[in-house]
Amino acid sequence: MMTRIGLKIDEIFEILEDLKWHDVDEISRKVLLPKPTVKGALKLMAVFSHVEYGQGRVRIDREMLEWLRATKA
């Protein structure tokens, strides 16, 4: 299971780059993974402060976004 989600983490970050709140259902549809798998990944990402997650919604942490943008340059 982690192999599948591991390949989709970049896609999740791309969805979240707009700094807006997104529903887990939306992310699940866009990355083509089951909702429970996406929820588990988002919870783990929240533990590491990569995202803010709660009540079925998620958005990227601003510092994480800055780091991602810096590593793309």
C-alpha positions as CSV (number, residue, x, y, z in Angstrom):
1,M,0.0,0.0,0.0
2,M,2.8,2.5,0.9
3,T,4.4,1.9,-2.5
4,R,1.2,3.1,-4.3
5,I,0.9,6.2,-2.1
6,G,4.6,6.9,-2.2
7,L,4.3,7.4,-5.9
8,K,1.4,9.8,-5.5
9,I,2.8,12.1,-2.8
10,D,4.2,14.6,-5.5
11,E,0.7,14.6,-7.1
12,I,-0.9,15.4,-3.7
13,F,1.6,18.3,-3.1
14,E,0.8,19.7,-6.6
15,I,-2.9,19.7,-5.8
16,L,-2.2,21.6,-2.5
17,E,0.2,24.2,-3.9
18,D,-2.6,26.7,-4.2
19,L,-2.7,27.0,-0.4
20,K,-6.4,26.4,-0.4
21,W,-8.3,23.8,1.7
22,H,-9.1,20.6,-0.3
23,D,-11.5,17.7,0.6
24,V,-10.1,14.3,1.0
25,D,-12.7,13.1,-1.6
26,E,-11.3,15.5,-4.2
27,I,-7.7,14.4,-3.6
28,S,-8.7,10.8,-3.7
29,R,-10.4,11.3,-7.1
30,K,-7.5,13.3,-8.5
31,V,-4.7,10.8,-7.5
32,L,-6.8,7.8,-8.3
33,L,-6.4,6.1,-4.9
34,P,-9.0,4.9,-2.4
35,K,-10.1,7.5,0.2
36,P,-8.8,5.4,3.2
37,T,-5.4,5.3,1.6
38,V,-5.3,9.0,1.0
39,K,-6.6,9.8,4.5
40,G,-3.8,7.7,6.0
41,A,-1.2,9.4,3.9
42,L,-2.5,12.9,4.8
43,K,-2.5,12.0,8.5
44,L,1.1,11.0,8.3
45,M,2.0,14.1,6.4
46,A,0.3,16.1,9.2
47,V,2.4,14.4,11.8
48,F,5.5,15.7,10.0
49,S,3.9,19.2,9.7
50,H,3.8,19.0,5.9
51,V,0.1,19.7,5.8
52,E,-2.7,20.9,8.1
53,Y,-5.4,18.2,8.3
54,G,-8.7,18.0,10.0
55,Q,-12.4,17.3,9.5
56,G,-11.8,15.7,6.1
57,R,-10.0,18.7,4.7
58,V,-6.3,19.4,4.1
59,R,-4.0,22.2,3.0
60,I,-0.3,22.5,2.7
61,D,1.8,24.1,5.4
62,R,3.2,27.3,4.1
63,E,6.8,26.5,5.2
64,M,6.5,23.2,3.4
65,L,5.4,24.9,0.2
66,E,8.3,27.3,0.4
67,W,10.7,24.4,0.8
68,L,9.1,22.5,-2.1
69,R,9.4,25.6,-4.4
70,A,13.0,26.1,-3.4
71,T,13.9,22.5,-4.2
72,K,12.3,22.8,-7.7
73,A,14.5,25.7,-8.7
